[in-house]
Amino acid sequence: MEFEIFIKDNFFLPENVDIKTNTAVIFRNTDDIKHTNRCKGHAYFPSLHLEAGASAVFKFDKPGRYEITEAGKGDMKVNYI
């Protein structure tokens, strides 16, 4: 199972999502600048360094609440169930 999250104008679209555990999430940077995303409180989530137009996939295999941030810009809250 896959789910897409877009980074546009320094925000995540959608901003809040609920998905099932073991879903692969595709982060797509649709901005024309590089973005670095981190997850608060979850060390196993890698920092995602996305050049303009790039994408990365991360499979969340542990249920919980994750706050993925962009260095002081838009925050996204993701609930995995």
MODELLER restraints for C-alpha pairs under 7 A, 6 or more apart:
rsr = mdl.restraints
at = mdl.atoms
rsr.add(forms.Gaussian(group=physical.xy_distance, feature=features.Distance(at['CA:1:A'], at['CA:23:A']), mean=5.14, stdev=0.5))
rsr.add(forms.Gaussian(group=physical.xy_distance, feature=features.Distance(at['CA:1:A'], at['CA:24:A']), mean=6.21, stdev=0.5))
rsr.add(forms.Gaussian(group=physical.xy_distance, feature=features.Distance(at['CA:2:A'], at['CA:23:A']), mean=5.52, stdev=0.5))
rsr.add(forms.Gaussian(group=physical.xy_distance, feature=features.Distance(at['CA:2:A'], at['CA:24:A']), mean=4.70, stdev=0.5))
rsr.add(forms.Gaussian(group=physical.xy_distance, feature=features.Distance(at['CA:2:A'], at['CA:25:A']), mean=5.73, stdev=0.5))
rsr.add(forms.Gaussian(group=physical.xy_distance, feature=features.Distance(at['CA:3:A'], at['CA:23:A']), mean=6.98, stdev=0.5))
rsr.add(forms.Gaussian(group=physical.xy_distance, feature=features.Distance(at['CA:3:A'], at['CA:24:A']), mean=6.32, stdev=0.5))
rsr.add(forms.Gaussian(group=physical.xy_distance, feature=features.Distance(at['CA:3:A'], at['CA:25:A']), mean=4.84, stdev=0.5))
rsr.add(forms.Gaussian(group=physical.xy_distance, feature=features.Distance(at['CA:3:A'], at['CA:26:A']), mean=6.12, stdev=0.5))
rsr.add(forms.Gaussian(group=physical.xy_distance, feature=features.Distance(at['CA:4:A'], at['CA:25:A']), mean=5.71, stdev=0.5))
rsr.add(forms.Gaussian(group=physical.xy_distance, feature=features.Distance(at['CA:4:A'], at['CA:26:A']), mean=4.70, stdev=0.5))
rsr.add(forms.Gaussian(group=physical.xy_distance, feature=features.Distance(at['CA:4:A'], at['CA:27:A']), mean=6.12, stdev=0.5))
rsr.add(forms.Gaussian(group=physical.xy_distance, feature=features.Distance(at['CA:5:A'], at['CA:12:A']), mean=6.58, stdev=0.5))
rsr.add(forms.Gaussian(group=physical.xy_distance, feature=features.Distance(at['CA:5:A'], at['CA:13:A']), mean=5.70, stdev=0.5))
rsr.add(forms.Gaussian(group=physical.xy_distance, feature=features.Distance(at['CA:5:A'], at['CA:14:A']), mean=6.35, stdev=0.5))
rsr.add(forms.Gaussian(group=physical.xy_distance, feature=features.Distance(at['CA:5:A'], at['CA:26:A']), mean=6.05, stdev=0.5))
rsr.add(forms.Gaussian(group=physical.xy_distance, feature=features.Distance(at['CA:5:A'], at['CA:27:A']), mean=4.96, stdev=0.5))
rsr.add(forms.Gaussian(group=physical.xy_distance, feature=features.Distance(at['CA:5:A'], at['CA:28:A']), mean=6.21, stdev=0.5))
rsr.add(forms.Gaussian(group=physical.xy_distance, feature=features.Distance(at['CA:6:A'], at['CA:12:A']), mean=5.63, stdev=0.5))
rsr.add(forms.Gaussian(group=physical.xy_distance, feature=features.Distance(at['CA:6:A'], at['CA:13:A']), mean=5.02, stdev=0.5))
rsr.add(forms.Gaussian(group=physical.xy_distance, feature=features.Distance(at['CA:6:A'], at['CA:27:A']), mean=5.88, stdev=0.5))
rsr.add(forms.Gaussian(group=physical.xy_distance, feature=features.Distance(at['CA:6:A'], at['CA:28:A']), mean=4.78, stdev=0.5))
rsr.add(forms.Gaussian(group=physical.xy_distance, feature=features.Distance(at['CA:6:A'], at['CA:29:A']), mean=6.02, stdev=0.5))
rsr.add(forms.Gaussian(group=physical.xy_distance, feature=features.Distance(at['CA:6:A'], at['CA:30:A']), mean=6.59, stdev=0.5))
rsr.add(forms.Gaussian(group=physical.xy_distance, feature=features.Distance(at['CA:7:A'], at['CA:13:A']), mean=6.28, stdev=0.5))
rsr.add(forms.Gaussian(group=physical.xy_distance, feature=features.Distance(at['CA:7:A'], at['CA:28:A']), mean=5.98, stdev=0.5))
rsr.add(forms.Gaussian(group=physical.xy_distance, feature=features.Distance(at['CA:7:A'], at['CA:29:A']), mean=4.73, stdev=0.5))
rsr.add(forms.Gaussian(group=physical.xy_distance, feature=features.Distance(at['CA:7:A'], at['CA:30:A']), mean=5.72, stdev=0.5))
rsr.add(forms.Gaussian(group=physical.xy_distance, feature=features.Distance(at['CA:7:A'], at['CA:31:A']), mean=6.64, stdev=0.5))
rsr.add(forms.Gaussian(group=physical.xy_distance, feature=features.Distance(at['CA:8:A'], at['CA:29:A']), mean=6.73, stdev=0.5))
rsr.add(forms.Gaussian(group=physical.xy_distance, feature=features.Distance(at['CA:8:A'], at['CA:30:A']), mean=5.45, stdev=0.5))
rsr.add(forms.Gaussian(group=physical.xy_distance, feature=features.Distance(at['CA:8:A'], at['CA:31:A']), mean=5.25, stdev=0.5))
rsr.add(forms.Gaussian(group=physical.xy_distance, feature=features.Distance(at['CA:9:A'], at['CA:31:A']), mean=6.24, stdev=0.5))
rsr.add(forms.Gaussian(group=physical.xy_distance, feature=features.Distance(at['CA:10:A'], at['CA:73:A']), mean=6.10, stdev=0.5))
rsr.add(forms.Gaussian(group=physical.xy_distance, feature=features.Distance(at['CA:10:A'], at['CA:74:A']), mean=5.87, stdev=0.5))
rsr.add(forms.Gaussian(group=physical.xy_distance, feature=features.Distance(at['CA:11:A'], at['CA:74:A']), mean=4.50, stdev=0.5))
rsr.add(forms.Gaussian(group=physical.xy_distance, feature=features.Distance(at['CA:11:A'], at['CA:75:A']), mean=7.00, stdev=0.5))
rsr.add(forms.Gaussian(group=physical.xy_distance, feature=features.Distance(at['CA:12:A'], at['CA:74:A']), mean=6.55, stdev=0.5))
rsr.add(forms.Gaussian(group=physical.xy_distance, feature=features.Distance(at['CA:12:A'], at['CA:76:A']), mean=6.06, stdev=0.5))
rsr.add(forms.Gaussian(group=physical.xy_distance, feature=features.Distance(at['CA:15:A'], at['CA:76:A']), mean=4.76, stdev=0.5))
rsr.add(forms.Gaussian(group=physical.xy_distance, feature=features.Distance(at['CA:15:A'], at['CA:77:A']), mean=6.46, stdev=0.5))
rsr.add(forms.Gaussian(group=physical.xy_distance, feature=features.Distance(at['CA:16:A'], at['CA:76:A']), mean=5.78, stdev=0.5))
rsr.add(forms.Gaussian(group=physical.xy_distance, feature=features.Distance(at['CA:16:A'], at['CA:77:A']), mean=4.91, stdev=0.5))
rsr.add(forms.Gaussian(group=physical.xy_distance, feature=features.Distance(at['CA:16:A'], at['CA:78:A']), mean=5.64, stdev=0.5))
rsr.add(forms.Gaussian(group=physical.xy_distance, feature=features.Distance(at['CA:17:A'], at['CA:77:A']), mean=6.78, stdev=0.5))
rsr.add(forms.Gaussian(group=physical.xy_distance, feature=features.Distance(at['CA:17:A'], at['CA:78:A']), mean=5.03, stdev=0.5))
rsr.add(forms.Gaussian(group=physical.xy_distance, feature=features.Distance(at['CA:17:A'], at['CA:79:A']), mean=6.15, stdev=0.5))
rsr.add(forms.Gaussian(group=physical.xy_distance, feature=features.Distance(at['CA:18:A'], at['CA:78:A']), mean=6.05, stdev=0.5))
rsr.add(forms.Gaussian(group=physical.xy_distance, feature=features.Distance(at['CA:18:A'], at['CA:79:A']), mean=4.68, stdev=0.5))
rsr.add(forms.Gaussian(group=physical.xy_distance, feature=features.Distance(at['CA:18:A'], at['CA:80:A']), mean=5.73, stdev=0.5))
rsr.add(forms.Gaussian(group=physical.xy_distance, feature=features.Distance(at['CA:19:A'], at['CA:79:A']), mean=6.42, stdev=0.5))
rsr.add(forms.Gaussian(group=physical.xy_distance, feature=features.Distance(at['CA:19:A'], at['CA:80:A']), mean=5.01, stdev=0.5))
rsr.add(forms.Gaussian(group=physical.xy_distance, feature=features.Distance(at['CA:19:A'], at['CA:81:A']), mean=6.16, stdev=0.5))
rsr.add(forms.Gaussian(group=physical.xy_distance, feature=features.Distance(at['CA:20:A'], at['CA:80:A']), mean=5.34, stdev=0.5))
rsr.add(forms.Gaussian(group=physical.xy_distance, feature=features.Distance(at['CA:20:A'], at['CA:81:A']), mean=4.76, stdev=0.5))
rsr.add(forms.Gaussian(group=physical.xy_distance, feature=features.Distance(at['CA:21:A'], at['CA:60:A']), mean=6.05, stdev=0.5))
rsr.add(forms.Gaussian(group=physical.xy_distance, feature=features.Distance(at['CA:21:A'], at['CA:61:A']), mean=5.33, stdev=0.5))
rsr.add(forms.Gaussian(group=physical.xy_distance, feature=features.Distance(at['CA:21:A'], at['CA:62:A']), mean=6.32, stdev=0.5))
rsr.add(forms.Gaussian(group=physical.xy_distance, feature=features.Distance(at['CA:21:A'], at['CA:63:A']), mean=5.72, stdev=0.5))
rsr.add(forms.Gaussian(group=physical.xy_distance, feature=features.Distance(at['CA:21:A'], at['CA:80:A']), mean=5.49, stdev=0.5))
rsr.add(forms.Gaussian(group=physical.xy_distance, feature=features.Distance(at['CA:21:A'], at['CA:81:A']), mean=5.50, stdev=0.5))
rsr.add(forms.Gaussian(group=physical.xy_distance, feature=features.Distance(at['CA:22:A'], at['CA:59:A']), mean=5.97, stdev=0.5))
rsr.add(forms.Gaussian(group=physical.xy_distance, feature=features.Distance(at['CA:22:A'], at['CA:60:A']), mean=5.35, stdev=0.5))
rsr.add(forms.Gaussian(group=physical.xy_distance, feature=features.Distance(at['CA:22:A'], at['CA:61:A']), mean=4.56, stdev=0.5))
rsr.add(forms.Gaussian(group=physical.xy_distance, feature=features.Distance(at['CA:23:A'], at['CA:59:A']), mean=5.71, stdev=0.5))
rsr.add(forms.Gaussian(group=physical.xy_distance, feature=features.Distance(at['CA:23:A'], at['CA:60:A']), mean=6.07, stdev=0.5))
rsr.add(forms.Gaussian(group=physical.xy_distance, feature=features.Distance(at['CA:24:A'], at['CA:57:A']), mean=6.40, stdev=0.5))
rsr.add(forms.Gaussian(group=physical.xy_distance, feature=features.Distance(at['CA:24:A'], at['CA:58:A']), mean=5.60, stdev=0.5))
rsr.add(forms.Gaussian(group=physical.xy_distance, feature=features.Distance(at['CA:24:A'], at['CA:59:A']), mean=4.09, stdev=0.5))
rsr.add(forms.Gaussian(group=physical.xy_distance, feature=features.Distance(at['CA:24:A'], at['CA:60:A']), mean=6.53, stdev=0.5))
rsr.add(forms.Gaussian(group=physical.xy_distance, feature=features.Distance(at['CA:25:A'], at['CA:57:A']), mean=5.56, stdev=0.5))
rsr.add(forms.Gaussian(group=physical.xy_distance, feature=features.Distance(at['CA:25:A'], at['CA:58:A']), mean=5.36, stdev=0.5))
rsr.add(forms.Gaussian(group=physical.xy_distance, feature=features.Distance(at['CA:25:A'], at['CA:59:A']), mean=5.98, stdev=0.5))
rsr.add(forms.Gaussian(group=physical.xy_distance, feature=features.Distance(at['CA:26:A'], at['CA:55:A']), mean=6.71, stdev=0.5))
rsr.add(forms.Gaussian(group=physical.xy_distance, feature=features.Distance(at['CA:26:A'], at['CA:56:A']), mean=5.69, stdev=0.5))
rsr.add(forms.Gaussian(group=physical.xy_distance, feature=features.Distance(at['CA:26:A'], at['CA:57:A']), mean=4.43, stdev=0.5))
rsr.add(forms.Gaussian(group=physical.xy_distance, feature=features.Distance(at['CA:26:A'], at['CA:58:A']), mean=6.59, stdev=0.5))
rsr.add(forms.Gaussian(group=physical.xy_distance, feature=features.Distance(at['CA:27:A'], at['CA:55:A']), mean=5.39, stdev=0.5))
rsr.add(forms.Gaussian(group=physical.xy_distance, feature=features.Distance(at['CA:27:A'], at['CA:56:A']), mean=5.31, stdev=0.5))
rsr.add(forms.Gaussian(group=physical.xy_distance, feature=features.Distance(at['CA:27:A'], at['CA:57:A']), mean=6.22, stdev=0.5))
rsr.add(forms.Gaussian(group=physical.xy_distance, feature=features.Distance(at['CA:28:A'], at['CA:54:A']), mean=6.14, stdev=0.5))
rsr.add(forms.Gaussian(group=physical.xy_distance, feature=features.Distance(at['CA:28:A'], at['CA:55:A']), mean=4.30, stdev=0.5))
rsr.add(forms.Gaussian(group=physical.xy_distance, feature=features.Distance(at['CA:28:A'], at['CA:56:A']), mean=6.75, stdev=0.5))
rsr.add(forms.Gaussian(group=physical.xy_distance, feature=features.Distance(at['CA:29:A'], at['CA:50:A']), mean=6.39, stdev=0.5))
rsr.add(forms.Gaussian(group=physical.xy_distance, feature=features.Distance(at['CA:29:A'], at['CA:52:A']), mean=5.89, stdev=0.5))
rsr.add(forms.Gaussian(group=physical.xy_distance, feature=features.Distance(at['CA:29:A'], at['CA:53:A']), mean=5.23, stdev=0.5))
rsr.add(forms.Gaussian(group=physical.xy_distance, feature=features.Distance(at['CA:29:A'], at['CA:54:A']), mean=5.55, stdev=0.5))
rsr.add(forms.Gaussian(group=physical.xy_distance, feature=features.Distance(at['CA:29:A'], at['CA:55:A']), mean=5.98, stdev=0.5))
rsr.add(forms.Gaussian(group=physical.xy_distance, feature=features.Distance(at['CA:30:A'], at['CA:52:A']), mean=6.52, stdev=0.5))
rsr.add(forms.Gaussian(group=physical.xy_distance, feature=features.Distance(at['CA:30:A'], at['CA:53:A']), mean=5.24, stdev=0.5))
rsr.add(forms.Gaussian(group=physical.xy_distance, feature=features.Distance(at['CA:31:A'], at['CA:52:A']), mean=5.67, stdev=0.5))
rsr.add(forms.Gaussian(group=physical.xy_distance, feature=features.Distance(at['CA:31:A'], at['CA:53:A']), mean=6.67, stdev=0.5))
rsr.add(forms.Gaussian(group=physical.xy_distance, feature=features.Distance(at['CA:32:A'], at['CA:52:A']), mean=4.73, stdev=0.5))
rsr.add(forms.Gaussian(group=physical.xy_distance, feature=features.Distance(at['CA:32:A'], at['CA:53:A']), mean=6.91, stdev=0.5))
rsr.add(forms.Gaussian(group=physical.xy_distance, feature=features.Distance(at['CA:33:A'], at['CA:51:A']), mean=6.55, stdev=0.5))
rsr.add(forms.Gaussian(group=physical.xy_distance, feature=features.Distance(at['CA:33:A'], at['CA:52:A']), mean=4.90, stdev=0.5))
rsr.add(forms.Gaussian(group=physical.xy_distance, feature=features.Distance(at['CA:34:A'], at['CA:50:A']), mean=5.57, stdev=0.5))
rsr.add(forms.Gaussian(group=physical.xy_distance, feature=features.Distance(at['CA:34:A'], at['CA:51:A']), mean=4.25, stdev=0.5))
rsr.add(forms.Gaussian(group=physical.xy_distance, feature=features.Distance(at['CA:34:A'], at['CA:52:A']), mean=5.16, stdev=0.5))
rsr.add(forms.Gaussian(group=physical.xy_distance, feature=features.Distance(at['CA:35:A'], at['CA:49:A']), mean=5.94, stdev=0.5))
rsr.add(forms.Gaussian(group=physical.xy_distance, feature=features.Distance(at['CA:35:A'], at['CA:50:A']), mean=5.24, stdev=0.5))
rsr.add(forms.Gaussian(group=physical.xy_distance, feature=features.Distance(at['CA:35:A'], at['CA:51:A']), mean=6.49, stdev=0.5))
rsr.add(forms.Gaussian(group=physical.xy_distance, feature=features.Distance(at['CA:35:A'], at['CA:70:A']), mean=6.94, stdev=0.5))
rsr.add(forms.Gaussian(group=physical.xy_distance, feature=features.Distance(at['CA:36:A'], at['CA:47:A']), mean=6.59, stdev=0.5))
rsr.add(forms.Gaussian(group=physical.xy_distance, feature=features.Distance(at['CA:36:A'], at['CA:48:A']), mean=5.38, stdev=0.5))
rsr.add(forms.Gaussian(group=physical.xy_distance, feature=features.Distance(at['CA:36:A'], at['CA:49:A']), mean=4.46, stdev=0.5))
rsr.add(forms.Gaussian(group=physical.xy_distance, feature=features.Distance(at['CA:36:A'], at['CA:50:A']), mean=6.19, stdev=0.5))
rsr.add(forms.Gaussian(group=physical.xy_distance, feature=features.Distance(at['CA:36:A'], at['CA:70:A']), mean=5.97, stdev=0.5))
rsr.add(forms.Gaussian(group=physical.xy_distance, feature=features.Distance(at['CA:37:A'], at['CA:47:A']), mean=5.58, stdev=0.5))
rsr.add(forms.Gaussian(group=physical.xy_distance, feature=features.Distance(at['CA:37:A'], at['CA:48:A']), mean=5.05, stdev=0.5))
rsr.add(forms.Gaussian(group=physical.xy_distance, feature=features.Distance(at['CA:37:A'], at['CA:49:A']), mean=6.68, stdev=0.5))
rsr.add(forms.Gaussian(group=physical.xy_distance, feature=features.Distance(at['CA:37:A'], at['CA:68:A']), mean=6.48, stdev=0.5))
rsr.add(forms.Gaussian(group=physical.xy_distance, feature=features.Distance(at['CA:37:A'], at['CA:69:A']), mean=5.48, stdev=0.5))
rsr.add(forms.Gaussian(group=physical.xy_distance, feature=features.Distance(at['CA:37:A'], at['CA:70:A']), mean=4.79, stdev=0.5))
rsr.add(forms.Gaussian(group=physical.xy_distance, feature=features.Distance(at['CA:38:A'], at['CA:46:A']), mean=6.94, stdev=0.5))
rsr.add(forms.Gaussian(group=physical.xy_distance, feature=features.Distance(at['CA:38:A'], at['CA:47:A']), mean=4.89, stdev=0.5))
rsr.add(forms.Gaussian(group=physical.xy_distance, feature=features.Distance(at['CA:38:A'], at['CA:48:A']), mean=6.68, stdev=0.5))
rsr.add(forms.Gaussian(group=physical.xy_distance, feature=features.Distance(at['CA:38:A'], at['CA:68:A']), mean=5.47, stdev=0.5))
rsr.add(forms.Gaussian(group=physical.xy_distance, feature=features.Distance(at['CA:38:A'], at['CA:69:A']), mean=5.37, stdev=0.5))
rsr.add(forms.Gaussian(group=physical.xy_distance, feature=features.Distance(at['CA:38:A'], at['CA:70:A']), mean=6.61, stdev=0.5))
rsr.add(forms.Gaussian(group=physical.xy_distance, feature=features.Distance(at['CA:39:A'], at['CA:45:A']), mean=6.21, stdev=0.5))
rsr.add(forms.Gaussian(group=physical.xy_distance, feature=features.Distance(at['CA:39:A'], at['CA:66:A']), mean=6.47, stdev=0.5))
rsr.add(forms.Gaussian(group=physical.xy_distance, feature=features.Distance(at['CA:39:A'], at['CA:67:A']), mean=5.50, stdev=0.5))
rsr.add(forms.Gaussian(group=physical.xy_distance, feature=features.Distance(at['CA:39:A'], at['CA:68:A']), mean=4.27, stdev=0.5))
rsr.add(forms.Gaussian(group=physical.xy_distance, feature=features.Distance(at['CA:39:A'], at['CA:69:A']), mean=6.15, stdev=0.5))
rsr.add(forms.Gaussian(group=physical.xy_distance, feature=features.Distance(at['CA:40:A'], at['CA:66:A']), mean=6.86, stdev=0.5))
rsr.add(forms.Gaussian(group=physical.xy_distance, feature=features.Distance(at['CA:40:A'], at['CA:67:A']), mean=5.54, stdev=0.5))
rsr.add(forms.Gaussian(group=physical.xy_distance, feature=features.Distance(at['CA:40:A'], at['CA:68:A']), mean=6.41, stdev=0.5))
rsr.add(forms.Gaussian(group=physical.xy_distance, feature=features.Distance(at['CA:63:A'], at['CA:80:A']), mean=5.03, stdev=0.5))
rsr.add(forms.Gaussian(group=physical.xy_distance, feature=features.Distance(at['CA:63:A'], at['CA:81:A']), mean=5.37, stdev=0.5))
rsr.add(forms.Gaussian(group=physical.xy_distance, feature=features.Distance(at['CA:64:A'], at['CA:79:A']), mean=6.07, stdev=0.5))
rsr.add(forms.Gaussian(group=physical.xy_distance, feature=features.Distance(at['CA:64:A'], at['CA:80:A']), mean=5.36, stdev=0.5))
rsr.add(forms.Gaussian(group=physical.xy_distance, feature=features.Distance(at['CA:64:A'], at['CA:81:A']), mean=6.75, stdev=0.5))
rsr.add(forms.Gaussian(group=physical.xy_distance, feature=features.Distance(at['CA:65:A'], at['CA:78:A']), mean=5.94, stdev=0.5))
rsr.add(forms.Gaussian(group=physical.xy_distance, feature=features.Distance(at['CA:65:A'], at['CA:79:A']), mean=4.60, stdev=0.5))
rsr.add(forms.Gaussian(group=physical.xy_distance, feature=features.Distance(at['CA:65:A'], at['CA:80:A']), mean=6.28, stdev=0.5))
rsr.add(forms.Gaussian(group=physical.xy_distance, feature=features.Distance(at['CA:66:A'], at['CA:77:A']), mean=5.93, stdev=0.5))
rsr.add(forms.Gaussian(group=physical.xy_distance, feature=features.Distance(at['CA:66:A'], at['CA:78:A']), mean=5.19, stdev=0.5))
rsr.add(forms.Gaussian(group=physical.xy_distance, feature=features.Distance(at['CA:66:A'], at['CA:79:A']), mean=6.31, stdev=0.5))
rsr.add(forms.Gaussian(group=physical.xy_distance, feature=features.Distance(at['CA:67:A'], at['CA:75:A']), mean=6.93, stdev=0.5))
rsr.add(forms.Gaussian(group=physical.xy_distance, feature=features.Distance(at['CA:67:A'], at['CA:76:A']), mean=5.81, stdev=0.5))
rsr.add(forms.Gaussian(group=physical.xy_distance, feature=features.Distance(at['CA:67:A'], at['CA:77:A']), mean=4.65, stdev=0.5))
rsr.add(forms.Gaussian(group=physical.xy_distance, feature=features.Distance(at['CA:67:A'], at['CA:78:A']), mean=6.28, stdev=0.5))
rsr.add(forms.Gaussian(group=physical.xy_distance, feature=features.Distance(at['CA:68:A'], at['CA:75:A']), mean=6.04, stdev=0.5))
rsr.add(forms.Gaussian(group=physical.xy_distance, feature=features.Distance(at['CA:68:A'], at['CA:76:A']), mean=5.30, stdev=0.5))
rsr.add(forms.Gaussian(group=physical.xy_distance, feature=features.Distance(at['CA:68:A'], at['CA:77:A']), mean=6.35, stdev=0.5))
rsr.add(forms.Gaussian(group=physical.xy_distance, feature=features.Distance(at['CA:69:A'], at['CA:75:A']), mean=4.68, stdev=0.5))
rsr.add(forms.Gaussian(group=physical.xy_distance, feature=features.Distance(at['CA:69:A'], at['CA:76:A']), mean=6.36, stdev=0.5))
